[in-house]
Amino acid sequence: MITNKGKSILAKYLVGQAPAYASYIAVGCGPKPLDSTYDFNDPANAVEVAAMQNKESLDFEMFRVPISSRGYAVEDVLVEGEIVQVSKIVLTAELPTEERYDISEIGIYSAGSNPAAGARDSKVVNSFRDTELWEYHTVTPALATEIPFIPQPLDSNNDNIITGEYSIGGVLTETPVFQTNADNRIFATANRSERYENSRFLNNMIMMRGDTATLALDVDGNLNPSSDSNHIHLTGASLNFDQNSALDELRLAFSLINVSGNGTPDQVRVLFEFASTDISNTGVWAKFSTVLSDADYDFSTNRYFVSSKQLQQLEKSTSFTWTSVNVVKVYVTVVENISAPVLVGSSDYYVALDALRLENVSSSNSVYGLTGYTVIKTDNAETITKLSNTKNYIEFRFGVDVL
């Protein structure tokens, strides 16, 4: 559908005040995909459709590709229970060949980037792939080690259970934190795919067990790790967001994964700490806290989430600047029983870190923006998977008739 921003840009384009209205297709992974029977024209869906029309960015954009061809088509569309023919402009682009993506949303942009934003423009900050050199840091013993990559099926006995022990270098080792692929066999099982457990951005993810840290929640909604909390970290980080507006956002894409069965936790807690040292609450730091509760999220039907906070909403130490950041730390606690007298993380769940993105929402430009948007619709409300090392094309269709 055309967005409200798109209507303005299209009008400017038609009178020669904007250079383009559709130059790039943006591909994202944030929302839950829709069933093919979902009717955008149904009054019952009016609130959701209005939210899509008001969008100015994807929930979580993975990449953009230039539109390579434009065409015209007439197709049958179901409108209020009747089939009518609708004329549509067809925009086509070629997807990147090398990587794997699970797609749940598509947008049209008037340009590849926002000229008004410059170096402050939106970008992927971390993708948690092995080339980023994340390490697992334990408190006892005090040790930072390479995060192992587990390529073999996580349910080695084909029993749909993540055992937590794998052979690494011929040694059976407990691995509370490890890397694996999103196309691992275990995520293809019916119960896991129906609740969207697998990651979507690229084909790798870092999985952190729910008891690797103990994160206390204060009255302001901020998370604080206990002294015995383990974490993963990336040293030598360079994050210069000081020139960005306080309104710009950090967006974290991640999923919740059961070790076995269909149980659901009470809360999922994830803490990103951007700091000058590897010891929590020392030096200068900024914290991005995410708390998901079962009262607000149905963990039984959707396990893929995008958490978002403005830069001004991060908890910060005195005199914090982004240029002082040297290390990024991630802590995870999955709480199975929030009413227990002592906070205990659960080993029955993992959190799979997918990607962290900076979204520039503050650099206004009257001739640039998201002009079209839709959530993917498939027969079984599934994401569309673009496999690694395959050549694929993507289409976006604008309706140009009046319904």
Buried (B, 14 or more C-beta within 10 A) or exposed (E): BBBBBBEBBBEBBEEEEBEBBBBBBBBBBBBBBBEEEBBBEBEEBEEBBEEBBEBBBBBBBBBBBEBEEEEEEEEEBEBEEEEEEBEBBBBBBBBBEEBBBBBBBBBBBBBBBBEBBEEBBBEBBBBBBEEEEBBBBBBEEEEEEEBBEBEEEBBBEEEBBBBBEBEBEEEEEEBBBBBBBBBBBBBEEEEBBBBBBBBBBBBBBBBBBBBBBBBEBEEEEBBBBBEEBBBBBBBEBEBEBEEBBEEBBBBBBBBBBBBEEEEBBBBBBBBBBBBBEBEBEEBBBBBBBBBBBBEEBEBEEBBBBBBBBBBEBBBBBEEBEBEBBBBBBBBBBBBBEEEEEEBBBBBBBBBBBBBBBBBBBBBEEEBBBBBBBBBBBEEEBBBBBBEBEEEBEBBBBBBEEEE
